[in-house]
Amino acid sequence: MVNGLVQVEGGSQIGFYVMNSGNFTQWRGGNPSTIALANPALGSYNFTFVPDLDGPYYFVFSNQDAGHKNVIFSLNAVTFTRTPSPFIQYAAFELILVGILFAVIGINTGKKKSKSWKETATVTEEKLAKCKFCGKALATGELFCPHCGRSQN
């Protein structure tokens, strides 16, 4: 909400208008526009204005005659603060707690048991090629057994 005062010194009068950015552009172009607040001939005017759209508003003073006029203009913006509900205020904290809870559950249920050294060694030995004749381990791609010397083909 905006409260204000427009006062013209010396008993003269001016026009006073308030409009948002889009309507101001239309008005300046000579097109029809919607004026939020209008007083075409004022000498002294107290006003209260509640903007209905976001964005800039224009306060326009229209001097209809060529004479010099002193205008006093004061404007006071009254702001209202809204306090959100406690649920919304602490929602970020609650979401962090839920995330931590899911992370702990995931870590505990997602653990894999590690194989012992003996199981790992056995698996490694099983994967190596063996000599067809003596059964000793062969390096991958060897054509002759280093132990018995026989061809593996």
Buried (B, 14 or more C-beta within 10 A) or exposed (E): EBEBEBBBEEEBBBBBBBBBEEBBEBBEEEEEBEEBBEBEEBEEBEBEBEBEEEEEBBBBBEBEEEEEEEBEEEEEEEEEEEEEEEEEEEEEEEEEEEEEEEEEEEEEEEEEEEEEEEEEEEEEEEEEEBBEEEEEBBEEEEEEBEEEEEEBE
